Amino acid sequence: MAQLTRVSGSVGLITLQSPPVNALSAAVRQGIVDTVQRALSDPEVKSVVVCGQNGIFCGGADIKEFGTNMSGPPLVPLIHAIEVAHKPVVAAIEGIALGGGLELALGCHYRIAHSKAKLGLPEVTLGLLPAAGGSQRLPRLIGVPAALDLITTGRHITAAEALKLGVVDQVTAHSTVDVAVKFALSVAGKPLDGRRISSLPCPRPPNMDALFEGVMKKVRQSARGAIAPIACVQAIRAAATLPYDQGMERELELMASLFTSDQARALQYIFFAQRAVARWSMPSGARWDTSKPRPVHKAAVIGLGTMGRGIAVALAQTGLSVVAVETQEKQLMAAKQEMSGMLERGAKRRGVAPAFDKIRYSPDIKAVADVDLVIEAVFEDMALKEKVFQQLSALCKPGTLLCTNTSGLDVDHLASQTRSPELVVGMHFFAPAHVMKLLEVVYGSKSSPQALATAMQLGKKMGKVSVAVGNCRGFVGNRMLKPYSEQAFFLLEEGATPELVDGALEDFGFPMGLFRMSDLSGLDVGWRVRKVDGLGKSSGASGQQARIRQGRRYSPLGDVLCEQGRFGQKTGRGWYQYDKPGGRVGRPDPWLHSFLEEYRAQHGLVARRIDHQEVLERCLYTLINEGFRILEDGIAAGPEEIDIIYVFGYGWPRHRGGPMFYASMVGLEKVLARLEFYQEAHPDVPYLQPCNLLKRLVASGSPPVHKWREVVKKLHSQL
Ligand SMILES: CCCCCC/C=C/CC(=O)SCCNC(=O)CCNC(=O)[C@H](O)C(C)(C)COP(=O)(O)OP(=O)(O)OC[C@H]1O[C@@H](n2cnc3c(N)ncnc32)[C@H](O)[C@@H]1OP(=O)(O)O
C-alpha cells in the first residue's frame, strides 16, 4: 500500500499507507516497487518524494511478518532501484524512520526530516542487524565510529542529532512534505552521482583494527551472550574493509545467522509482550479499553527514604505537582538536598530545566488534603503502613487514590484500613525508582478498575513499563525470587560456592548472580522479612533437624551471616569480601569458604561436585515453576506479564525472552522432567514439586507460549 500522486506539476509523491506505523509489509513493499516504477517511467515526473501517511514516515520491516512465510518483494533490490534511479528521490521524514524505514531513506538521494522526528536502526534490539543495506550505507555516510554507536545500541536519535551526524541533509519545523517537494523541484535534473551512498567510499578511521577490537570487547561485555550486537560489529567491519557488493553479501550472511535464531525470537517476543501487558485485564473482566483513568494533577509521596525520594523525583519529572511528606525533620532536609541533586542531574541528561518548583516538601501529613493521588513509601512494616493508611483515609479528599509502594505486603489488608478500599492499589517500584523501568501495579480484591487504570496510566506517564498483577505475597517478581534464592542457598549447603552459583547465572546472562546481588542490596533486608515470618534464627543446633523449619527444608546460611554482621557491601563483608564498607568490587572470601566447610560438617552434609547445569536447572526451573503457579492462581493474566517483569525488573537477559518464554524454548517436557528428578532427590522442598498447570500444558502437547493465556483462561473458567 503506497500511493503515487503528482504534486507541484512535476513531483511524484509516494505515500506509504499502512497504519499504525507504515511498516514495510509485503503489500507496502509491493506498493513501493509499483509506484517507484511508475514515477520513474512517467516523463511528466522529474523528481520524487517518499513520505508516510499520518505524519509517520516508516517504522521499518513489519515485525509481525517475521517467522511467517515471508512473501512479496524483498527490500534490498527495492532500495537499490531507488538509489540507481535517474531522477532525484527525496525522503520526507516525519514522526519516525526506524530500521528498514531509515534504510529506505538511506537509499533515497536526499533526506529531509521534521524537527520532531526520531531516527534509528533498532534492529539489534530485535536480535537482528540492519540488513537492507543499512550496515553498509550508514558507515559510508556518517563514518565508522558513529555507525558503530547507532547500530550496536539501536538507539533512536533526534532530527537535530541526525543533522549533526549527517544522516539527514535538512531539518524543518514546517510541513516536511511541502519542504521536501520544493526541494525536489529544485534538484530535478541535477546530477546524482555523489548522492548514491553505496558508491561512496567508506571513510577508514585511523587505528581501525584497534577501534574494532575495542568496540567488539565492549559489546561482548555488555551483550552478556547476545549475538546480534556482535554480528552488527562484524557487518560494519565489512563495510569498512570490503567493496559495497561484497559488504552486502556479508550483511546477508550475518543476517541469515540471526534471522531464525532463538535470540531473535525471544527479543521479538519481548517487543510484543511489552505492548500486550499494556492491554491489561482483571479477573472481573474489567479491561484497559473499558476503564477510564481519573485525571491526576497533584500527587503526594509519604516517606522520603530511598524509594520515596526516587518516586517523588520521577513524578515531578512527568510535570505533576508533588507534595513530598517526611515527618522526621532531619530526614526531610537530607531528602530535599538529595532530591534537588537528582532533579538537576536528570534535567541535565534530558536537556530541560530542573523541576525544583514542582515539589513542595512538608513535615506534616495533613499536606495531602487536596491531592488526587498518594503514594505511600514508608518503611516496609505492616503496622506502620496500616497507621499511615488510616491517616490518609481520614485526611484526603473523597476520591483520592491511595497507593502503597510495597515489595510484597498485603494490599487488601491495607485497603481494609481505609473508608474506600476500591481506591487502593499497590505500586511496586524498583530501586532506584526514578531510573528503573519496571512498575508492578497491584490490584486488590476490592480495587476498582478505575483505580487500576489510573495507576497504570500514571506509570506510563512516568516512563515505566507498568504491569498489572494480582495481590499475593511478593506479587509476581518477589514471589518467584523466593524459590530461586532458596535453591541457591541449598546449593551452597550441598557443595557449591557463591562464585560458582553466580558464575553460572552470569554466564546465562544475568548482570549479577544472586549472591553478588544480595551483597549489593543488603543481606539484612531478607533477614528482617524471615524474622517476621518466624524464620531467620540460626538456632545453633546441628544435624538435619536444624535445617527444617515449618515442616520443610530451610537453609539458615543467610541468617548466620547476618548474625555475624555480614550484611554485604555496606559492611564490607557478605557472600564476598570488599576492600572497605561500601566497597563495590567483591572478591572471593577464604573465610566464607572455611565457614561453608564448617557449616557442612556441623550439619552432617557431604560436599559434592556441582556444575553450572545443575545450578541453572535448580535455580531457574523452580523460579519458572512458581511462575506457572502464579498463572494458575490468576495473579498474572499471562506469561507475558511475568516475562516483562523479569526482563525489566530482575535482570533476566532480554535475549532469552523472560523465564516463561525460556521454558517454552527449553521445552516444557524437559522442565517438568528435571523438576521431577530434583524433587525425587529433595522431597522436603515443596518448590520443586511441579505445578498442575505445567503438567497440564505438557499433557496437552506443550502449546507455544502465545497460546498459554487461553489455556489459563480455560482453567480458570473451569474452577
Ligand atoms: C533476510 C531478511 C532481510 C530483511 C531485511 C529487512 C529488515 C529490516 C529490519 C527492520 O526493519 S526490523 C524493525 C525495525 N523497527 C523497529 O524496531 C520499530 C519497532 N517499533 C517501535 O519502536 C515503536 O512501536 C514505535 C514505532 C516507535 C512506535 O511507538 P509507540 O509507542 O507510538 O506505539 P507502539 O504501541 O509501540 O506501536 C503501535 C503499534 O504498532 C505496532 N508496530 C510498531 N512497529 C511495528 C513494526 N515495525 N512492525 C509491526 N508492527 C509494529 C506495535 O506492535 C503496536 O501494535 P499494537 O497491535 O497496537 O500493539
The ligand as a Gaussian input file, in Angstrom:
#p B3LYP/6-31G(d) Opt

LIG

0 1
 C       16.873000     -11.817000       5.332000
 C       15.741000     -10.860000       5.691000
 C       16.046000      -9.431000       5.271000
 C       15.105000      -8.475000       5.968000
 C       15.660000      -7.120000       5.798000
 C       14.830000      -6.052000       6.410000
 C       14.985000      -5.987000       7.833000
 C       14.574000      -4.912000       8.417000
 C       14.664000      -4.909000       9.852000
 C       13.651000      -3.983000      10.491000
 O       13.222000      -3.000000       9.998000
 S       13.189000      -4.546000      11.987000
 C       12.032000      -3.340000      12.515000
 C       12.700000      -2.122000      12.964000
 N       11.736000      -1.254000      13.570000
 C       11.550000      -1.198000      14.869000
 O       12.219000      -1.824000      15.643000
 C       10.456000      -0.287000      15.342000
 C        9.603000      -1.003000      16.339000
 N        8.562000      -0.129000      16.823000
 C        8.755000       0.774000      17.781000
 O        9.835000       1.001000      18.270000
 C        7.555000       1.517000      18.247000
 O        6.442000       0.730000      18.008000
 C        7.371000       2.879000      17.534000
 C        7.399000       2.721000      16.040000
 C        8.484000       3.842000      17.984000
 C        6.001000       3.481000      17.934000
 O        5.904000       3.535000      19.338000
 P        4.518000       3.928000      20.033000
 O        4.772000       3.884000      21.487000
 O        3.999000       5.161000      19.441000
 O        3.490000       2.794000      19.636000
 P        3.544000       1.224000      19.875000
 O        2.492000       0.876000      20.847000
 O        4.909000       0.802000      20.164000
 O        3.179000       0.675000      18.443000
 C        1.891000       0.858000      17.887000
 C        1.503000      -0.414000      17.177000
 O        2.359000      -0.579000      16.055000
 C        2.945000      -1.882000      16.092000
 N        4.273000      -1.770000      15.477000
 C        5.199000      -0.869000      15.716000
 N        6.262000      -1.066000      14.929000
 C        5.984000      -2.139000      14.174000
 C        6.698000      -2.847000      13.177000
 N        7.916000      -2.468000      12.768000
 N        6.113000      -3.914000      12.633000
 C        4.876000      -4.311000      13.009000
 N        4.139000      -3.671000      13.957000
 C        4.704000      -2.608000      14.528000
 C        3.006000      -2.207000      17.573000
 O        3.101000      -3.587000      17.739000
 C        1.697000      -1.649000      18.059000
 O        0.707000      -2.572000      17.667000
 P       -0.427000      -2.998000      18.670000
 O       -1.179000      -4.059000      17.937000
 O       -1.208000      -1.746000      18.925000
 O        0.253000      -3.490000      19.888000

